[in-house]
């Protein structure tokens, strides 16, 4: 009986030690994952904190290097690139006399005769808002006027692009606002017995054409 009890005690001790080791492994794995997330956030936070301190020569080199590789202006995965790639984060938050993030007209071409492109911060899939403006430095098409359902005090998508840290999250929010606004207006028209028209790019969709007065430096506000 004594031997049996001792054997059971030994088994319990071994099982307890194994549980302790498993808990330690789980805790370490969780801490490692959290450290990676904090490290990624720290990179962007550092970029924001030194906005404007990057010399113009470094921005020159970044843009020239991308032009040689054929990756400037950025046309693919624009949101992700300007969110996580350090050279583009520097460009997005860099402000100087040479590199002013002011809205300029999108050039008209044979393929783009009306000089419009979907705003990168609010457009996705079939739900798009065209704009005639792009950032002079980032060369990214961005709305310079609030959405139809937003009041005049809302930051434009151009201003949000240069002030928010997480472009992916900001894009989701802006796109949802655009989609919800259009669905709301569609329901209102239908309830009044109006045309159920889908807002397309050339019909009822919003086109941020703006006026010449828009092409001024906007107040840049970095989220804290």
DASUL-V41428 format. One line per field, one symbol per residue. burial: I if it has 24 or more other ideal C-beta (glycine too) atoms within 12 Angstrom, else O. Layout:
BEGIN
burial->???
END
This chain:
BEGIN
burial->OOOOOOOOOOOOOOOOOOOOOOOOOOOOOOOOOOOOOOOOOOOIOOIIOOIIOIOOOOIOOIIOOIOOOOOIIIOOOIIOIIIOIOIIIIIIIIIOOOIOIIIIIIOOOOOOOOOIIIIIIIIOOOIIIIIIIIIIIIIIIIIIIIIIOOOOOOIIIIIIIIIIIIIOOIIOIIIOIIIOIIOOIOOOOOOOOOOOOOIOOOOOIIIIOIOOOIOOOIOIOIOO
END
